[in-house]
Structures are given as structure tokens and as C-alpha cells.
Amino acid sequence: MNPTLVMYDIEEDKARTKIANACQDYGLDRAQFSAFIGMLSRNHQEELMMRIENILGDKRGRIQLISVGQHEWKNRIVIGQEDYE
């Protein structure tokens, strides 16, 4: 399992909602309105991105999945409430 960050900027509300749901289906937690974090295997990272690509289709948007090293993940600094959305 790899610490994973998914960020997106998508114009269409319906596609944006579906992509957020896909991230949650893979067990990611919302970090910001358009950013999710969590632990995913490499296979699940690839599956999620294929699912997101299908949802986005030819709509305008940009999605990034970043796999973060364990050391960096453990040393991240978080300020604020854990349940804040």
C-alpha cells in the first residue's frame, strides 16, 4: 500500500461528483474539496485512474494521482480537525 494523493480540477459538476465518489469507493478520504488522500496499492491506483478517465471522457478537467513516499507521509504536518470537510 502506498500513500496516495488524488487532486482534480473539473468544470462539470456531475463529473466532479462522480470522481469524488470513485475516490471514496477506493477508500480515500477527502483532504480538501478537490483532493483525496489514503493508502492504495499500485494496482488500485491504476484502476482508479482508469475509472476516472472513463468518467471524465472528453469533458474539461485535470486529474493528478501522486504516490508519496512512506517517509514523507509519516513526516507530513496536518493542522486542523480530522473530521473537517
C-alpha positions in Angstrom: 0.0 0.0 0.0 1.3 3.4 -1.0 0.3 6.8 0.5 -1.7 8.4 -2.4 -2.9 11.9 -3.1 -5.5 12.5 -5.8 -6.2 16.1 -6.9 -8.5 17.3 -9.6 -9.9 20.4 -11.2 -13.0 19.6 -13.2 -15.5 22.1 -14.6 -18.7 19.9 -14.9 -20.5 19.3 -11.6 -21.8 15.8 -12.4 -18.4 14.5 -13.5 -16.7 16.1 -10.4 -19.2 14.4 -8.1 -18.7 11.0 -9.8 -15.0 11.3 -9.5 -15.3 12.2 -5.8 -17.5 9.1 -5.3 -14.9 7.0 -7.2 -12.2 8.2 -4.8 -14.3 7.4 -1.8 -15.2 3.9 -3.3 -11.4 3.2 -3.2 -11.2 4.2 0.5 -9.7 7.6 0.0 -10.6 10.4 2.4 -11.4 13.9 1.4 -8.5 16.2 2.3 -9.8 19.3 0.5 -12.8 19.9 -1.7 -11.0 18.5 -4.8 -8.3 16.4 -3.1 -8.4 13.0 -1.6 -5.7 11.1 0.4 -5.3 7.5 1.6 -3.5 4.2 1.0 -3.7 2.4 -2.3 -1.8 -0.4 -3.9 -0.3 0.3 -7.3 -3.0 -1.8 -8.9 -5.7 0.1 -7.2 -4.1 3.4 -8.2 -4.2 2.3 -11.9 -7.8 1.0 -11.6 -8.9 4.3 -10.0 -7.3 6.4 -12.7 -8.8 4.3 -15.5 -12.2 4.7 -13.8 -11.7 8.4 -13.5 -10.6 8.7 -17.1 -13.8 6.9 -18.2 -15.9 9.3 -16.1 -14.1 12.4 -17.4 -14.3 11.3 -21.1 -14.0 14.4 -23.3 -15.0 16.9 -20.5 -12.6 19.6 -19.5 -10.5 18.8 -16.4 -7.2 17.7 -15.0 -6.6 14.9 -12.5 -3.3 14.1 -10.8 -2.5 11.0 -8.7 0.7 11.3 -6.7 2.2 8.4 -4.8 4.0 9.7 -1.8 7.0 8.0 -0.1 6.4 6.5 3.3 9.0 8.8 4.9 7.3 11.9 3.6 3.9 10.6 4.5 4.9 10.0 8.1 6.6 13.4 8.3 3.6 15.4 6.9 2.3 18.2 9.0 -1.5 18.4 9.4 -3.3 21.3 11.1 -7.0 21.3 11.9 -9.7 18.9 12.7 -9.6 15.4 11.3 -13.3 15.3 10.6 -13.5 18.7 8.9 -14.9 18.7 5.4 
